[in-house]
Amino acid sequence: MEIAHWFVLVGSLMLARGLWGSTIAHLPFTSASIYLVIGIVLGPAVLGVFAFDPLREASLLESLTEIAILISLFSAGVKLPVPFSLRRWTVSLRLAVLAMGMSVALCAVFATAVLGMSLGAGILLGAILAPTDPVLATDVQLRHAGDKDPLRFALTCEAGMNDGTAFPFVILGLLLIGADAPDLARWLWRDALLASLSGVGIGLLCGAGMAGCSYLIRRHHPSHQLLDDLLGLGLIALAYGIALLAGGWGFLAVFFAGVALRQTEWRLTEAPPDGHGLVHGDAGASGQATVSQGSLVFKEHLERLSELGLVLLLGGAMTPALFSLQAWLTAAFLIFVARPLSVVLSLAGSRSGARETAIVAWFGVRGIGSIYYLMYAINHGVPSALARELVTITLAVIILSIVVHGTSVKAMLDRYWD
């Protein structure tokens, strides 16, 4: 396809999404499912109008997915309810740390025992597939700042954090593949602990600093107009760049920058919470506008655009090589065994009810995050044969996730809220 054809295709889909958004919202499947079908039909599996090779375009795809994830993580962070409550965050922390580690371990065992992979390759595969997706999982995440639903909070917060907590396992897999005797103590201290804490700390400082600056300017110069969209994008870039320069995990920095921005703005504007400690509307009690609310709509539009483009490319990457029994067995194991088991075990003894645990265990949507980690691994020296195998398995997992989660999300959530 020429560039003009891409403009026509993407433009037509964007217009259809905009004109019939409410109709699509009432369909029994998600918009990602529609984009996937269109991509498969136009791709090499059916009409052959276009094809996309993730291995050949690994550098481009890494950059595209990186940007999409950053925008989505920031949007997730600013939608989390205020004020901060450790009790509210406990379930999400268990999911992002305990469930994440268990999922990686289960996938690694499956990869070594069933697929015949080495331990390093198995851990790398588990790390690529373990994080839930903040881009494709919008139907099960918080819809707006002030959304008080505990199920949506748990899934949103988990997706925001585990895109960062997966990185140490990716590094561990790469170390085990490329070294005879990797320094595991250094990995644990530098990559698992220090980099994670640095990312969180930098994000909190950047978000709180932005909130304080915008508040002071608006308070002392009410007529001075602030461009909240640019401030939000600038905060994403600043937090991410500083975290990378400091050796921290940038995804964690961006997510927690969004969290700190929202929390700090709420405290500064002294907005009175409702009965659940939540704030509704675009400003606090003072009527002052905020960066988190002012930039949120723009970020959500960028999320929709990235979802459309990347899922189309996913369909264009579906070739006969994807019809691999091992790939689909791995996908089924992850979605039907590893995710539910890791969630149930990680939430044992928590305050999460049985129905909520069951829904969370099911909706571990895989998508853009897994593609990013896959491309990151490929661009950091994974052997070509292993890279092709990882591509096949990862695409199978994402396609199966879009289909089974996309066709079940609305019916299951409707029953949950009834």
Secondary structure, DSSP 8 states (H G I E B T S, - for coil): --HHHHHHHHHHHHHHHHHTHHHHHTSSS-HHHHHHHHHHHHSTTTT-S----TTTTHHHHHHHHHHHHHHHHHHHHHHS-SS--HHHHHHHHIIIIIIHHHHHHHHHHHHHHTS---HHHHHHHHHHHSS--SSTTGGGS--STT---HHHHHHHHHHHHHHHHTHHHHHHHHHHHH-SS--HHHIIIIIIIIHHHHHHHHHHHHHHHHHHHHHHHHHH-TT----HHHHHHHHHHHHHHHHHHTT--HHHHHHHHHHHHHHHHHHHHT----TTS---SSB-TT--B-HHHHHHHHHHHHHHHHHHHHHHHHHHT--GGG--HHHHHHHHHIIIIIHHHHHHHHTTTSS--HHHHHHHHH----SHHHHHHHHHHHTTT--HHHHHHHHHHHHHHHHHHHHHHHTTHHHHHHHHH-
